[in-house]
């Protein structure tokens, strides 16, 4: 099979012929329809963020496709996992595969599983024609959701769902600020809107703010055009004096501080953007104003069907967010587009 192989940071991915994998017991093989292009992959390539598996490695963790081979103990009448799965089924693969047995999994927090495997990090991912995964970890993709564009649900939608619903605990009528309107930030916007929140989107690019408006944001603030974007946000919230929940989706110190400044007393900051750096935080401010500061990583398996159903019902948009498609052989162009900030979301179609 063809695959785009990562050999280390600051090196382009190379298109290579690899053996087509065969599913083992309780596994299925998926013919990849599409794999989303994510900034996480760019961190490995451009910034030297280490992968758990030593390269060579196939990157890619937002995968949709069709089942084209079943391992033993999989399928109708089988005694293992994956009962009901059949050849040709349209499926979505989660970005992270939990073990199901560790303490975190047993507490219902499988998204921070102590022994998890991540596609394109600890195991080979989806920038390939085929991928093998545990049968327990595949999710049916309804016919109403396009197979190619549906791939972005695997991370770009489920991660915001977990951030908004479980970590941010957004309620109808809440004021919400979303700092950073890239692929993740825009999906935070639309999930929060779907939960009944009044969303204020903040970014430096008018084009991204226009997308946020189209996805339901009640107001926008271009942070490059005002000295005090936090004051602008507080003005928009009126007597509330700030937002109930602020989501930081960039991963930079300045935007983290901005998100904190947008909060009302008793508000909640949710950190979604990745940063290897140290966060500057006024501890006295957090204490006296009783602010909550929480992190948010990935999504629990139990929530994948819920996010998929939101997309099926049209409560969140998927098809419209995929603005660029690339063949596997042009994966370098896909990452150049990501670097340039030209795509809302791009996918590779093997």
C-alpha positions as CSV (number, residue, x, y, z in Angstrom):
1,X,0.0,0.0,0.0
2,X,1.0,3.6,-0.4
3,X,1.7,5.7,2.7
4,X,3.2,9.0,3.7
5,X,6.1,8.2,6.1
6,X,7.6,10.4,8.7
7,X,11.3,9.9,9.2
8,X,12.0,12.7,11.7
9,X,11.5,16.5,12.3
10,X,12.4,19.0,9.7
11,X,12.2,16.4,7.0
12,X,9.3,16.1,4.4
13,X,7.1,13.1,4.5
14,X,8.0,10.5,1.8
15,X,5.5,8.5,-0.2
16,X,6.5,4.8,0.1
17,X,5.2,1.4,-0.6
18,X,4.6,-0.5,2.6
19,X,3.1,-4.0,3.3
20,X,-0.7,-3.9,3.5
21,X,-1.5,-4.8,7.1
22,X,-3.7,-7.7,8.0
23,X,-6.0,-7.6,11.0
24,X,-5.3,-9.8,13.9
25,X,-7.8,-11.2,16.4
26,X,-10.4,-8.6,17.5
27,X,-9.1,-6.1,14.8
28,X,-10.5,-4.7,11.6
29,X,-8.7,-3.3,8.6
30,X,-10.1,0.0,7.2
31,X,-9.6,1.3,3.7
32,X,-8.9,4.9,4.4
33,X,-11.3,7.4,2.6
34,X,-9.8,10.5,4.1
35,X,-7.5,11.6,6.9
36,X,-7.6,15.2,8.3
37,X,-4.5,17.3,8.3
38,X,-3.9,18.6,11.9
39,X,-1.6,21.0,13.6
40,X,-0.5,18.1,15.9
41,X,1.2,16.5,12.9
42,X,2.8,19.8,12.2
43,X,4.2,19.9,15.7
44,X,6.0,16.6,15.0
45,X,7.3,17.8,11.6
46,X,8.2,21.4,12.2
47,X,8.7,21.8,15.9
48,X,10.4,18.6,17.0
49,X,7.6,17.4,19.3
50,X,8.5,13.7,19.9
51,X,6.3,10.8,18.9
52,X,6.0,7.9,21.2
53,X,7.0,5.5,18.4
54,X,10.4,6.1,17.0
55,X,10.2,7.0,13.3
56,X,9.7,5.8,10.7
57,X,6.0,6.3,11.4
58,X,2.9,6.9,9.4
59,X,1.2,10.1,10.8
60,X,-2.5,11.0,10.7
61,X,-5.2,10.6,13.4
62,X,-8.5,11.9,11.8
63,X,-9.6,8.9,9.8
64,X,-12.7,7.7,8.1
65,X,-13.1,4.8,5.7
66,X,-14.8,1.5,5.1
67,X,-14.0,-1.9,6.6
68,X,-12.4,-4.2,4.1
69,X,-11.1,-7.0,6.3
70,X,-12.2,-8.6,9.6
71,X,-9.9,-10.3,12.0
72,X,-10.8,-13.5,13.8
73,X,-13.5,-13.0,16.5
74,X,-15.0,-10.0,14.7
75,X,-18.4,-9.7,13.1
76,X,-21.9,-11.2,13.5
77,X,-21.9,-14.4,15.5
78,X,-18.3,-13.9,16.6
79,X,-17.3,-14.4,20.2
80,X,-15.0,-11.4,20.6
81,X,-15.4,-7.6,20.1
82,X,-17.0,-5.9,17.2
83,X,-20.2,-7.9,17.0
84,X,-22.3,-6.5,14.1
85,X,-19.4,-5.2,12.1
86,X,-19.4,-6.2,8.4
87,X,-17.3,-5.7,5.4
88,X,-18.1,-2.4,3.7
89,X,-19.3,-0.6,6.8
90,X,-18.6,3.1,6.8
91,X,-16.7,3.9,10.0
92,X,-15.0,6.7,11.9
93,X,-11.8,6.0,13.9
94,X,-11.1,7.8,17.2
95,X,-7.8,9.6,17.4
96,X,-6.9,7.9,20.7
97,X,-7.5,4.2,21.5
98,X,-8.0,3.6,25.2
99,X,-7.0,0.4,26.9
100,X,-10.3,0.1,28.8
101,X,-8.7,-1.4,31.9
102,X,-6.5,1.2,33.7
103,X,-7.7,3.4,36.5
104,X,-8.6,6.4,34.3
105,X,-10.6,4.1,32.0
106,X,-12.5,2.6,34.9
107,X,-13.3,6.1,36.2
108,X,-14.9,6.9,32.8
109,X,-12.0,9.2,31.7
110,X,-10.8,7.1,28.8
111,X,-9.5,10.2,27.0
112,X,-6.7,10.3,29.5
113,X,-6.1,6.6,29.6
114,X,-2.8,5.7,31.2
115,X,-2.0,3.2,28.4
116,X,-3.6,4.7,25.4
117,X,-2.4,4.4,21.9
118,X,-2.7,7.4,19.5
119,X,-3.0,6.9,15.7
120,X,0.0,8.5,14.0
121,X,2.0,8.7,17.3
122,X,2.3,5.4,19.2
123,X,1.0,3.4,16.2
124,X,0.8,4.0,12.4
125,X,-1.9,6.4,11.4
126,X,-4.1,7.3,8.5
127,X,-1.9,8.9,5.9
128,X,-2.0,5.6,4.1
129,X,-4.3,3.5,2.0
130,X,-5.1,1.1,4.8
131,X,-5.0,1.0,8.6
132,X,-5.6,-1.7,11.2
133,X,-7.4,-0.8,14.5
134,X,-9.1,-2.7,17.3
135,X,-12.7,-3.5,16.4
136,X,-13.9,-2.1,19.7
137,X,-12.8,1.4,18.7
138,X,-14.6,1.9,15.4
139,X,-17.8,4.0,15.2
140,X,-20.5,3.7,12.5
141,X,-20.7,6.7,10.3
142,X,-24.3,7.4,9.1
143,X,-25.1,7.8,5.5
144,X,-26.2,11.4,6.0
145,X,-22.5,12.3,6.8
146,X,-20.2,12.4,3.8
147,X,-17.4,9.8,4.2
148,X,-14.5,12.1,3.2
149,X,-15.5,15.2,5.1
150,X,-16.7,13.1,8.1
151,X,-13.1,12.2,8.9
152,X,-12.6,15.5,10.7
153,X,-15.2,14.5,13.3
154,X,-12.5,12.1,14.7
155,X,-10.6,15.0,16.4
156,X,-11.5,18.4,15.1
157,X,-15.1,18.0,16.3
158,X,-14.9,15.5,19.2
159,X,-12.1,17.4,20.9
160,X,-14.3,20.6,21.0
161,X,-17.3,18.6,22.1
162,X,-15.5,17.3,25.1
163,X,-14.1,20.8,25.9
164,X,-17.5,22.5,25.7
165,X,-19.7,19.8,27.2
166,X,-17.6,18.0,29.8
167,X,-14.8,20.4,30.7
168,X,-16.4,23.8,30.1
169,X,-19.8,22.6,31.3
170,X,-21.5,25.2,29.1
171,X,-25.1,25.8,29.8
172,X,-27.9,27.5,27.7
173,X,-27.6,31.2,28.0
174,X,-23.9,31.2,29.1
175,X,-21.6,33.9,27.7
176,X,-18.6,32.1,26.1
177,X,-15.4,33.5,24.6
178,X,-13.4,31.5,22.1
179,X,-9.8,32.8,21.7
180,X,-8.4,31.5,18.4
181,X,-10.6,30.5,15.5
182,X,-8.6,27.9,13.7
183,X,-10.1,24.5,13.0
184,X,-10.5,23.6,16.7
185,X,-11.6,27.0,17.7
186,X,-14.3,27.2,15.0
187,X,-15.7,23.9,16.1
188,X,-15.7,25.1,19.8
189,X,-17.8,28.0,18.5
190,X,-20.4,25.9,16.8
191,X,-20.6,23.2,19.6
192,X,-21.1,26.0,22.2
193,X,-23.8,27.6,20.0
194,X,-25.5,24.2,19.6
195,X,-25.5,24.0,23.5
196,X,-27.4,27.4,23.6
197,X,-24.5,29.6,24.5
198,X,-23.9,33.2,23.4
199,X,-20.4,33.1,21.8
200,X,-17.9,35.9,21.3
201,X,-15.1,34.8,18.9
202,X,-11.7,36.4,19.1
203,X,-8.9,36.2,16.4
204,X,-6.5,38.3,14.5
205,X,-7.9,37.4,11.1
206,X,-11.1,38.9,9.8
207,X,-11.6,35.8,7.5
208,X,-11.7,33.5,10.5
209,X,-14.0,35.8,12.4
210,X,-16.4,35.8,9.4
211,X,-16.4,32.0,9.6
212,X,-17.2,32.2,13.3
213,X,-20.2,34.5,12.6
214,X,-21.4,32.1,9.9
215,X,-21.2,29.3,12.5
216,X,-23.4,31.2,15.0
217,X,-21.1,33.5,17.0
218,X,-23.1,36.4,18.5
219,X,-20.2,38.8,18.3
220,X,-16.5,38.9,17.2
221,X,-13.5,40.8,18.3
222,X,-10.4,41.3,16.1
223,X,-7.7,41.4,18.7
224,X,-5.2,43.0,16.4
225,X,-7.4,46.1,16.0
226,X,-8.0,46.9,19.7
227,X,-5.6,47.6,22.6
228,X,-8.0,46.0,25.1
229,X,-9.9,43.1,23.5
230,X,-10.7,41.8,27.0
231,X,-12.5,45.2,27.7
232,X,-14.4,44.8,24.5
233,X,-15.6,41.4,25.5
234,X,-16.7,42.6,28.9
235,X,-18.6,45.4,27.2
236,X,-20.4,42.9,25.0
237,X,-21.5,40.9,28.1
238,X,-23.0,44.0,29.8
239,X,-23.9,43.5,33.4
240,X,-22.4,40.0,33.5
241,X,-19.0,41.7,33.6
242,X,-17.3,39.0,31.5
243,X,-17.9,35.5,30.0
244,X,-18.9,32.5,32.0
245,X,-16.5,30.3,30.1
246,X,-13.4,31.1,28.0
247,X,-11.8,28.6,25.7
248,X,-8.1,29.1,24.7
249,X,-7.5,27.3,21.4
250,X,-4.1,28.7,20.3
251,X,-1.6,27.5,22.9
252,X,0.3,30.8,23.4
253,X,1.0,32.8,26.6
254,X,-0.5,36.0,25.3
255,X,-3.8,34.3,24.3
256,X,-4.0,32.4,27.5
257,X,-3.7,35.6,29.5
258,X,-6.3,37.2,27.2
259,X,-8.7,34.3,27.9
260,X,-8.4,34.7,31.6
261,X,-9.0,38.5,31.3
262,X,-12.3,37.9,29.6
263,X,-13.8,35.9,32.5
264,X,-16.3,37.2,34.9
265,X,-15.8,36.5,38.6
266,X,-16.4,32.8,39.2
267,X,-15.7,32.0,35.5
268,X,-14.0,29.1,34.0
269,X,-10.9,28.9,31.7
270,X,-10.6,25.8,29.5
271,X,-7.2,25.3,27.9
272,X,-7.5,23.4,24.6
273,X,-4.6,24.7,22.6
274,X,-1.3,22.8,23.1
275,X,1.8,24.7,24.4
276,X,5.0,23.3,25.7
277,X,5.7,26.6,27.5
278,X,4.9,27.9,31.0
279,X,1.7,29.7,31.5
280,X,1.7,33.1,33.3
281,X,-1.1,33.2,35.7
282,X,-1.8,35.6,38.6
283,X,-2.6,33.2,41.4
284,X,-4.2,35.9,43.6
285,X,-6.6,36.8,40.8
286,X,-7.6,33.1,40.5
287,X,-8.1,32.9,44.2
288,X,-10.0,36.1,44.9
289,X,-12.3,35.8,41.9
290,X,-12.7,32.0,42.4
291,X,-11.8,31.2,38.8
292,X,-11.7,27.6,37.5
293,X,-8.7,26.7,35.3
294,X,-9.0,23.3,33.6
295,X,-7.3,21.5,30.8
296,X,-9.1,19.5,28.0
297,X,-7.7,16.7,26.0
298,X,-9.3,14.7,23.3
299,X,-12.7,13.1,23.9
300,X,-14.2,10.1,25.8
301,X,-15.4,7.2,23.7
302,X,-18.9,7.5,25.1
303,X,-19.2,10.9,23.5
304,X,-18.2,10.0,19.9
305,X,-21.7,8.8,19.0
306,X,-23.1,12.0,20.5
307,X,-20.8,14.2,18.4
308,X,-21.6,12.1,15.3
309,X,-25.3,12.5,15.9
310,X,-25.0,16.2,16.2
311,X,-23.3,16.2,12.8
312,X,-26.0,13.8,11.4
313,X,-28.8,16.2,12.5
314,X,-27.0,19.2,11.1
315,X,-26.6,20.9,14.5
316,X,-22.9,21.3,13.7
317,X,-21.5,21.6,10.2
318,X,-18.8,19.2,8.8
319,X,-18.9,19.3,5.0
320,X,-18.6,23.1,4.9
321,X,-15.5,23.2,7.1
322,X,-13.4,21.0,4.7
323,X,-12.1,23.7,2.4
324,X,-9.2,21.8,0.9
325,X,-8.6,18.2,-0.4
326,X,-5.3,16.7,-1.4
327,X,-4.2,13.3,-2.8
328,X,-1.7,11.4,-0.7
329,X,1.1,12.2,-3.2
330,X,0.5,16.0,-2.5
331,X,0.6,15.7,1.3
332,X,3.5,18.2,1.3
333,X,1.2,20.8,-0.3
334,X,-1.4,20.0,2.4
335,X,1.0,20.9,5.2
336,X,2.1,24.0,3.3
337,X,-1.5,25.1,3.2
338,X,-1.8,24.4,6.9
339,X,1.3,26.4,7.6
340,X,0.0,29.4,5.6
341,X,-3.3,29.3,7.5
342,X,-5.2,29.0,4.2
343,X,-7.5,26.1,5.2
344,X,-10.3,25.9,7.7
345,X,-9.7,22.2,7.5
346,X,-7.8,20.1,5.0
347,X,-8.0,16.4,4.3
348,X,-5.8,13.9,2.5
349,X,-7.6,11.4,0.3
350,X,-5.4,8.4,-0.4
